[in-house]
């Protein structure tokens, strides 16, 4: 019998090798860890991004997850990012390899650019995909239906919108289900949700964007205790990270704030926490030893592209 660690680092994007399936268990793949604009970010010539313009192999894709069921061969995507072509390729190569790159469904959290604009690659100028199920909340559904060019994806049936209802589970198959829940965020065009992803043995929490933990009606500590993996908003490491910007206008829980809050968790629960969705200014995305060390000393982790989590 093969034994797999709960989180297994695999070099997807560099070597393009398929991912070994953990026995027959469904599993999550981390397909990207960057904030909406990616890493490096367009127009940035600062120390955080400048080295990557001459070494694009070190770049990081925008935050997305893949969910694979090796028994049925089905695979789903969480978020449609600007890096969708790469991420669909990796998802298709995951064991067992798929015969096509069309996913069995895409779950969207909200209408900020890194989370839905990859849908453009499903349209007539690109894949011309047939009726990809796209799971979206009511305001997100209206946004896609009533605004071009996304409305063309609907009218040409490149995507088939599937309604999400907060706190109501979507049963994917007999082994997997997904439940959306509302979180406070800058909801200019749509509501924002996170997802609870449940398999036969384990549960994962995915919250890439939230304003602040204390603005949420739920207790994040209680939520972490109830799951086996928590992939949480790590957009900024600390206040003042973006010079000459009022960071209250782009609220996220700073990693330093989250670590202080999560110190109330027992060690096994802190180990479940993996930060994701890093802005290009966040030292953690570049593997800065100081930043990563602070997170690890607090008992938490930095998510990496290629990590695998079996259910």
VENFENJO-V595050 format. One record per pair of residues at least 6 apart in sequence whose C-alpha atoms are under 8 Angstrom apart, sorted by the first residue. I is the first residue (numbers start at 1). J is the second residue. If there is no record, write none. Layout:
# VENFENJO-V595050
i & j
I & J
I & J
This chain:
# VENFENJO-V595050
i & j
2 & 22
2 & 23
3 & 22
4 & 22
6 & 308
6 & 309
6 & 310
7 & 307
7 & 308
7 & 309
7 & 310
8 & 306
8 & 307
8 & 308
8 & 309
9 & 304
9 & 305
9 & 306
9 & 307
9 & 308
10 & 19
10 & 305
10 & 306
10 & 307
10 & 308
11 & 17
11 & 305
11 & 306
12 & 18
12 & 19
12 & 90
12 & 305
12 & 306
13 & 90
13 & 306
14 & 57
16 & 90
17 & 93
18 & 90
18 & 93
18 & 94
18 & 95
18 & 97
19 & 93
19 & 94
19 & 95
20 & 94
20 & 95
21 & 27
21 & 70
21 & 94
21 & 95
21 & 96
22 & 310
24 & 69
24 & 70
24 & 71
25 & 69
25 & 70
25 & 71
25 & 310
25 & 311
26 & 67
26 & 68
26 & 69
26 & 70
26 & 71
26 & 199
26 & 310
26 & 311
27 & 67
27 & 68
27 & 69
27 & 308
27 & 309
27 & 310
27 & 311
28 & 65
28 & 66
28 & 67
28 & 68
28 & 308
28 & 309
28 & 310
28 & 311
29 & 65
29 & 66
29 & 67
29 & 68
29 & 306
29 & 307
29 & 308
29 & 309
30 & 63
30 & 64
30 & 65
30 & 66
30 & 303
30 & 304
30 & 305
30 & 306
30 & 307
30 & 308
31 & 61
31 & 62
31 & 63
31 & 64
31 & 65
31 & 66
31 & 87
31 & 90
31 & 305
31 & 306
32 & 60
32 & 61
32 & 62
32 & 63
32 & 64
32 & 65
32 & 87
32 & 304
32 & 305
33 & 60
33 & 61
33 & 62
33 & 63
33 & 64
33 & 276
33 & 277
33 & 278
33 & 285
33 & 303
33 & 304
33 & 305
34 & 60
34 & 61
34 & 62
34 & 63
34 & 276
34 & 277
34 & 278
34 & 279
34 & 280
34 & 285
35 & 62
35 & 63
35 & 114
35 & 235
35 & 277
35 & 278
35 & 279
35 & 280
36 & 62
36 & 63
36 & 81
36 & 112
36 & 113
36 & 114
36 & 115
36 & 277
36 & 279
37 & 62
37 & 113
37 & 114
37 & 279
38 & 60
38 & 61
38 & 62
38 & 279
38 & 280
39 & 49
39 & 59
39 & 60
39 & 61
39 & 62
39 & 279
39 & 280
40 & 48
40 & 49
40 & 50
40 & 52
40 & 53
40 & 59
40 & 60
40 & 280
41 & 49
41 & 280
44 & 50
48 & 280
48 & 281
48 & 283
48 & 286
49 & 280
52 & 58
52 & 59
60 & 305
61 & 83
61 & 305
62 & 81
62 & 82
62 & 83
62 & 114
62 & 277
63 & 79
63 & 81
63 & 114
63 & 115
63 & 208
63 & 276
63 & 277
64 & 77
64 & 78
64 & 79
64 & 80
64 & 81
65 & 77
65 & 78
65 & 79
66 & 75
66 & 76
66 & 77
66 & 78
66 & 91
67 & 75
67 & 76
67 & 77
67 & 78
68 & 74
68 & 75
68 & 76
68 & 94
69 & 75
70 & 95
70 & 96
73 & 96
73 & 98
74 & 103
74 & 104
75 & 91
75 & 103
75 & 104
75 & 105
76 & 103
76 & 104
76 & 105
76 & 106
76 & 107
77 & 103
77 & 105
77 & 106
77 & 107
78 & 106
78 & 107
78 & 108
78 & 109
79 & 106
79 & 107
79 & 108
79 & 109
79 & 114
79 & 115
79 & 116
80 & 106
80 & 107
80 & 108
80 & 114
80 & 115
80 & 116
80 & 117
80 & 118
80 & 119
81 & 113
81 & 114
81 & 115
81 & 116
81 & 117
81 & 118
81 & 119
82 & 113
82 & 114
82 & 116
82 & 117
82 & 118
83 & 118
84 & 118
84 & 119
84 & 121
85 & 121
88 & 101
88 & 102
88 & 103
89 & 101
91 & 101
92 & 98
92 & 99
92 & 100
92 & 101
102 & 129
102 & 132
103 & 132
104 & 132
104 & 133
105 & 132
105 & 133
105 & 134
105 & 135
106 & 132
106 & 133
106 & 134
106 & 135
107 & 134
107 & 135
107 & 136
108 & 115
108 & 116
108 & 134
108 & 135
108 & 136
109 & 115
109 & 136
109 & 192
109 & 193
109 & 194
110 & 116
110 & 140
110 & 187
110 & 190
110 & 191
110 & 192
110 & 193
111 & 140
111 & 187
111 & 189
111 & 190
111 & 191
111 & 192
119 & 150
120 & 126
120 & 149
120 & 150
120 & 153
121 & 127
122 & 128
122 & 129
122 & 153
122 & 158
122 & 159
123 & 129
123 & 152
123 & 153
123 & 158
124 & 158
128 & 158
129 & 158
129 & 159
130 & 157
130 & 158
130 & 159
131 & 157
131 & 158
131 & 159
131 & 160
132 & 158
132 & 159
132 & 160
133 & 159
133 & 160
133 & 161
133 & 162
134 & 159
134 & 160
134 & 161
134 & 162
135 & 161
135 & 162
135 & 163
135 & 164
136 & 161
136 & 162
136 & 163
136 & 164
137 & 163
137 & 164
137 & 165
137 & 166
137 & 190
137 & 191
138 & 163
138 & 164
138 & 165
139 & 189
139 & 190
139 & 191
140 & 189
140 & 190
140 & 191
141 & 161
141 & 163
143 & 189
143 & 190
144 & 150
144 & 151
144 & 154
145 & 151
145 & 154
153 & 159
154 & 160
154 & 161
164 & 170
164 & 180
165 & 180
166 & 179
166 & 180
166 & 181
166 & 182
166 & 193
167 & 179
167 & 180
167 & 181
168 & 179
168 & 180
169 & 177
169 & 178
169 & 179
169 & 180
170 & 177
170 & 178
170 & 179
171 & 177
171 & 178
172 & 178
175 & 199
175 & 200
176 & 197
176 & 198
176 & 199
176 & 200
177 & 197
177 & 198
177 & 199
178 & 195
178 & 196
178 & 197
178 & 198
179 & 195
179 & 196
179 & 197
180 & 193
180 & 194
180 & 195
180 & 196
181 & 193
181 & 194
181 & 195
181 & 196
182 & 191
182 & 192
182 & 193
182 & 194
183 & 192
183 & 193
183 & 194
183 & 210
183 & 216
184 & 192
184 & 210
184 & 211
184 & 212
184 & 215
184 & 216
185 & 191
185 & 192
185 & 209
185 & 210
185 & 211
185 & 251
186 & 211
186 & 250
192 & 209
193 & 207
194 & 205
194 & 206
194 & 207
194 & 208
194 & 209
195 & 205
195 & 206
195 & 207
196 & 203
196 & 204
196 & 205
196 & 206
197 & 203
197 & 204
197 & 205
197 & 206
198 & 204
198 & 311
199 & 311
200 & 311
201 & 311
202 & 227
202 & 228
202 & 310
202 & 311
203 & 227
203 & 228
203 & 229
203 & 311
204 & 227
204 & 228
204 & 229
204 & 230
204 & 231
205 & 224
205 & 227
205 & 229
205 & 230
205 & 231
205 & 232
206 & 230
206 & 231
206 & 232
207 & 230
207 & 231
207 & 232
207 & 233
208 & 231
208 & 232
208 & 233
208 & 234
208 & 276
208 & 277
209 & 232
209 & 233
209 & 235
209 & 252
209 & 277
210 & 233
210 & 251
210 & 252
210 & 253
211 & 250
211 & 251
211 & 252
211 & 253
212 & 251
212 & 252
212 & 253
213 & 219
213 & 220
213 & 253
221 & 262
221 & 264
221 & 265
224 & 230
224 & 269
224 & 272
224 & 273
225 & 269
228 & 272
229 & 272
229 & 273
229 & 274
230 & 272
230 & 273
230 & 274
231 & 273
231 & 274
231 & 275
231 & 276
231 & 303
232 & 273
232 & 274
232 & 275
232 & 276
232 & 277
233 & 252
233 & 253
233 & 275
233 & 276
233 & 277
233 & 278
234 & 252
234 & 253
234 & 254
234 & 255
234 & 275
234 & 276
234 & 277
234 & 278
235 & 252
235 & 253
235 & 254
235 & 255
235 & 276
235 & 277
235 & 278
235 & 279
235 & 282
236 & 252
236 & 253
236 & 254
236 & 255
236 & 278
236 & 279
236 & 281
236 & 282
237 & 254
237 & 255
237 & 256
237 & 282
237 & 283
237 & 284
237 & 291
238 & 254
238 & 255
238 & 256
238 & 257
239 & 247
239 & 254
240 & 247
241 & 281
241 & 282
242 & 281
255 & 275
259 & 295
259 & 298
259 & 300
262 & 270
263 & 270
263 & 298
267 & 299
270 & 298
270 & 299
270 & 300
271 & 299
271 & 300
271 & 301
272 & 300
273 & 300
273 & 301
274 & 300
274 & 301
274 & 302
274 & 303
275 & 300
275 & 301
275 & 302
275 & 303
276 & 302
276 & 303
278 & 284
278 & 285
279 & 285
283 & 291
284 & 291
284 & 292
284 & 302
292 & 301
292 & 302
295 & 301
295 & 302
